[in-house]
């Protein structure tokens, strides 16, 4: 017996029973399960982030030997803010400008999985968006080169699709080593090049461009219609992906575009493509479909990651303003902090190794 709440969801989202074509999945995908997932996505996003059945992400600690499967508090705030803002106005482009080493690619991998979940919340997304069942719905992961997209970006994304939830309902295929293909609902996450043409031919629901500000820009390039214009690979990527999204994934009820494109990078120049889009967002105000978040390295990472020692620095003269005695004291303090942190991490590695050796001995 289906509850009234489930019946309303079925009516609202255009759900209908699909054939039980499991494609290696362990559990049947039903409208009831889909509706429950949709409820988590709309009202309890933290559960999808931190529950072990889903992503199972942890808060990093200062005594951790590695930072695998962790999510910084700052990035958790960004994720929740993006989807909360999306309830007020449609967000189609997310601009994240952060310092080098701040975990941007990890954040992108989490967002890719969440956008895939958003698509899955349409029980039959192909029918909802008017696509044939044999057509692939794709998410593109772009970087400066296809090699970087595969080795860096896609490698971060793949573990997110090995969650217990995915293995139960939507396991990725082992037949496509360079892509993440989920045959049960015919969705694909693939690595693209810095060439905008790599997005052509796909039904792209969303995706991301990593290191967007480090892509090629050429004055008077022949790749532009006008030889006097500047060729900007980031702009070309944005326009190509956005065009594919707009032509296929407009919501049939609201008329708004459902998917999101994430463009992530550290800053380089005042006229970088992401900086231009950020200015466009602030100019448009509430009419903007762009979400912008800018963080320095020390704002993105946990406070304990840094020594807590500050140095007076003049941004105009580009010089540290401190006498020799102060500099010596600061260096000594920094060395003490570094030594203590290394000692703590070493102790944790030894403890984990001892636990592993005990488990092997017990099995023997």
C-alpha positions in Angstrom: 0.0 0.0 0.0 1.5 3.3 -1.1 1.1 6.2 1.4 -0.6 9.5 0.4 2.9 11.2 0.7 4.4 8.7 -1.8 1.3 9.1 -4.1 1.8 12.9 -4.1 5.5 12.5 -4.9 4.7 10.1 -7.8 2.3 12.6 -9.2 4.6 15.6 -8.7 7.8 14.0 -10.2 6.1 11.9 -12.9 7.1 8.6 -11.4 6.1 5.3 -12.9 7.3 1.8 -12.2 10.3 0.8 -14.2 11.2 -2.7 -15.3 13.5 -4.3 -12.7 16.6 -4.2 -15.0 19.1 -4.3 -12.2 22.4 -4.2 -14.1 24.3 -5.7 -11.2 22.4 -3.8 -8.5 21.5 -5.6 -5.3 18.1 -3.9 -4.7 15.0 -3.0 -6.6 14.7 0.7 -7.4 11.1 1.7 -6.7 9.1 4.9 -6.5 9.0 4.6 -2.7 12.8 4.4 -2.4 13.2 7.3 -4.9 10.7 9.4 -2.9 12.6 8.8 0.3 15.9 9.8 -1.4 14.3 12.9 -2.7 13.2 13.8 0.8 16.8 13.5 2.0 18.0 15.6 -0.8 15.5 18.4 -0.2 15.4 18.4 3.6 18.4 16.5 5.0 21.4 17.1 2.8 23.8 16.5 5.6 22.7 12.9 5.8 23.8 12.3 2.2 27.2 13.9 3.1 27.9 12.2 6.4 25.8 9.0 6.7 28.0 5.9 6.1 25.4 4.5 3.7 25.9 7.5 1.4 29.2 9.4 1.2 30.2 8.9 4.9 32.4 12.0 4.9 34.3 12.9 8.1 35.5 16.1 9.6 39.3 16.2 9.4 41.2 16.1 12.7 44.7 17.3 13.5 45.8 13.7 14.4 44.7 12.1 11.1 47.5 10.4 9.2 45.7 11.1 5.9 42.8 13.3 4.8 41.0 10.6 2.8 37.2 10.8 2.7 37.0 14.1 4.7 35.1 17.3 4.1 36.2 20.6 5.5 33.6 22.5 7.5 34.0 25.5 5.1 33.2 23.3 2.1 30.2 21.7 3.9 28.9 25.3 4.4 29.4 26.0 0.7 27.5 22.9 -0.3 24.6 23.6 2.0 24.6 27.3 0.9 24.5 26.4 -2.8 21.4 24.1 -2.5 19.6 26.4 -0.1 20.1 29.3 -2.5 18.9 27.1 -5.3 15.5 26.9 -3.6 15.3 30.7 -3.8 16.6 31.2 -7.3 17.8 28.7 -10.0 21.5 28.2 -9.8 23.1 27.0 -13.0 26.7 28.2 -12.6 28.7 27.8 -9.5 32.0 29.8 -9.3 34.4 28.6 -6.6 37.6 30.7 -6.3 40.0 29.3 -3.7 43.7 29.1 -3.0 46.0 26.3 -4.2 45.8 23.3 -1.9 42.4 24.2 -0.4 40.7 21.0 -1.5 38.9 22.4 -4.5 38.9 19.1 -6.5 37.6 17.1 -3.5 34.8 19.6 -3.2 34.0 19.3 -6.9 33.9 15.5 -6.6 31.3 15.7 -3.8 29.2 18.2 -5.8 29.3 15.9 -8.9 27.8 13.0 -6.9 25.2 15.3 -5.4 24.1 16.5 -8.8 23.9 12.9 -10.0 21.7 12.2 -7.0 19.5 15.2 -7.9 19.1 13.6 -11.3 18.4 10.2 -9.8 15.6 11.8 -7.7 13.7 11.9 -11.0 12.6 8.3 -10.9 12.6 8.1 -14.7 14.8 11.1 -15.8 14.8 10.0 -19.5 11.0 10.3 -19.6 10.9 13.4 -17.5 13.2 15.3 -19.9 11.9 13.7 -23.1 14.9 11.5 -23.9 15.1 8.0 -25.3 16.0 5.4 -22.8 19.1 4.3 -24.8 20.5 7.9 -24.7 23.2 8.6 -22.2 22.8 11.4 -19.7 26.3 12.7 -19.0 28.3 14.7 -16.5 31.6 16.1 -17.8 34.8 16.5 -15.7 37.1 18.9 -17.5 40.7 20.0 -16.7 43.6 21.6 -18.6 44.1 18.3 -20.4 42.3 15.0 -20.8 45.2 13.3 -18.9 44.7 15.6 -15.9 41.0 15.2 -16.0 41.4 11.4 -15.8 44.3 11.3 -13.3 43.2 14.1 -11.0 39.6 15.1 -11.4 38.0 11.8 -12.3 40.1 9.8 -9.8 38.6 12.0 -7.1 35.1 11.5 -8.4 35.1 7.7 -8.8 35.2 6.7 -5.1 32.0 8.7 -4.5 30.2 6.3 -6.8 31.3 3.3 -4.8 29.1 4.1 -1.8 26.9 1.4 -0.3 23.9 3.2 -1.8 25.4 3.0 -5.2 26.4 -0.6 -4.9 22.8 -1.4 -3.7 21.0 0.5 -6.4 23.3 2.0 -9.1 26.7 0.3 -9.3 29.2 1.6 -11.8 30.2 -0.7 -14.6 33.6 -2.3 -14.6 33.7 -2.3 -18.4 34.6 1.4 -18.8 37.8 2.0 -16.9 38.3 5.6 -18.2 34.7 6.6 -17.4 32.1 6.1 -14.7 29.2 4.5 -16.5 26.1 3.5 -14.5 24.1 1.2 -16.8 21.0 0.9 -14.7 19.9 4.5 -15.5 22.4 5.0 -18.4 24.3 7.9 -16.8 28.0 8.7 -17.5 30.7 10.8 -15.9 33.5 11.3 -18.4 36.8 13.2 -18.6 36.8 16.1 -21.1 39.7 18.0 -22.6 40.3 21.8 -22.6 38.8 21.8 -26.0 35.1 22.8 -25.9 34.4 20.3 -28.7 34.8 17.4 -26.2 31.4 18.3 -24.8 29.6 18.0 -28.1 27.4 15.1 -28.9 26.4 14.5 -25.2 23.2 15.1 -23.3 25.0 17.0 -20.5 23.1 17.5 -17.3 26.0 19.1 -15.5 29.7 18.9 -14.8 32.7 20.9 -13.8 35.8 22.6 -15.1 38.8 22.3 -12.7 41.5 24.9 -12.8 39.4 27.0 -15.1 41.6 30.1 -14.7 44.6 28.2 -16.0 43.2 27.4 -19.3 44.5 28.8 -22.6 43.9 32.4 -23.6 45.2 33.6 -27.0 45.0 37.2 -28.3 43.7 37.3 -31.9 43.4 33.5 -32.2 42.2 32.0 -35.5 39.9 29.8 -33.4 37.6 32.8 -33.0 35.2 34.0 -35.7 37.0 37.4 -35.4 40.8 37.5 -35.5 40.7 40.6 -33.3 39.0 38.7 -30.4 40.7 36.8 -27.6 40.3 33.1 -27.5 39.4 32.0 -23.9 39.2 28.3 -23.4 37.3 28.7 -20.1 34.6 30.7 -21.9 34.5 28.3 -24.8 34.0 25.4 -22.3 31.3 27.3 -20.4 29.4 28.2 -23.5 29.6 24.7 -25.0 28.5 22.9 -21.8 25.8 25.4 -21.0 24.4 25.2 -24.5 24.1 21.4 -24.2 22.4 21.7 -20.8 19.9 24.4 -22.0 18.9 22.4 -25.1 18.0 19.2 -23.1 17.4 19.8 -19.4 15.0 22.6 -19.0 12.5 21.7 -16.3 9.2 20.9 -18.1 7.2 22.4 -15.1 9.2 25.5 -14.1 10.9 26.2 -17.4 14.2 26.7 -15.5 17.4 24.8 -16.2 17.8 22.0 -13.6 21.6 21.1 -13.9 24.6 22.9 -12.5 28.0 23.6 -14.0 30.9 24.1 -11.5 33.9 26.1 -12.5 36.7 26.0 -9.9 40.1 27.5 -9.7 42.5 29.7 -7.8 42.9 33.3 -9.1 45.5 34.5 -11.6 44.5 37.8 -13.1 41.7 40.4 -12.5 40.2 39.6 -15.9 40.2 35.8 -15.6 36.9 34.3 -16.9 35.8 33.4 -13.4 36.4 36.9 -12.2 34.3 38.3 -15.1 31.5 35.9 -14.2 31.7 36.9 -10.5 31.3 40.6 -11.5 28.4 39.6 -13.7 26.7 37.9 -10.8 27.1 40.9 -8.5 25.8 43.2 -11.2 22.6 41.1 -11.8 21.9 40.6 -8.1 18.8 38.5 -7.4 18.3 38.0 -11.2 21.6 36.1 -11.4 21.7 32.3 -11.9 25.3 32.3 -10.6 26.6 31.3 -7.2 30.0 32.8 -6.2 32.1 31.8 -3.3 35.7 33.1 -2.7 37.9 31.7 0.0 41.6 32.0 0.8 43.6 28.9 1.7 43.4 29.7 5.5 39.6 30.2 5.2 39.1 26.9 3.5 41.3 24.6 5.6 40.7 24.1 9.4 42.3 26.5 11.8 44.4 23.7 13.4 46.0 23.1 10.0 48.1 26.2 10.5 50.5 27.1 13.2 48.4 30.1 14.4 51.5 32.2 14.1 51.0 35.4 12.2 53.6 37.6 10.5 53.1 41.3 9.8 53.3 41.7 6.0 53.0 44.9 4.0 51.0 44.2 0.8 52.2 47.4 -0.9 56.0 46.9 -0.3 55.7 43.1 -0.4 57.9 42.9 2.6 57.6 41.4 6.1 57.7 44.2 8.7 59.4 42.7 11.7 62.8 43.1 13.3 65.4 40.2 13.4 64.5 39.3 17.0 60.8 38.9 16.2 61.6 36.9 13.0 63.8 34.5 15.0 61.1 34.0 17.6 58.5 33.4 15.0 60.7 30.8 13.2 61.3 29.0 16.5 57.6 28.9 17.3 56.8 27.5 13.9 59.4 24.8 14.2 57.9 23.7 17.5 54.4 23.5 16.0 55.6 21.6 13.0 57.6 19.1 15.1 54.6 18.4 17.4 52.3 17.8 14.5 54.7 15.4 12.8 55.1 13.6 16.1 51.3 13.2 16.5 50.8 12.0 12.9 53.7 9.5 13.3 52.2 8.1 16.5 48.9 7.5 14.6 50.5 5.8 11.7 52.3 3.4 14.2 49.0 2.7 16.0 47.2 2.0 12.7 50.0 -0.3 11.6 49.9 -2.2 14.9 46.1 -2.6 14.6 46.5 -4.0 11.1 49.2 -6.4 12.2 47.0 -7.6 15.0 44.1 -8.2 12.6 46.4 -10.2 10.2 47.7 -12.3 13.2 44.1 -13.0 14.3 43.1 -14.1 10.8 46.2 -16.4 10.7 
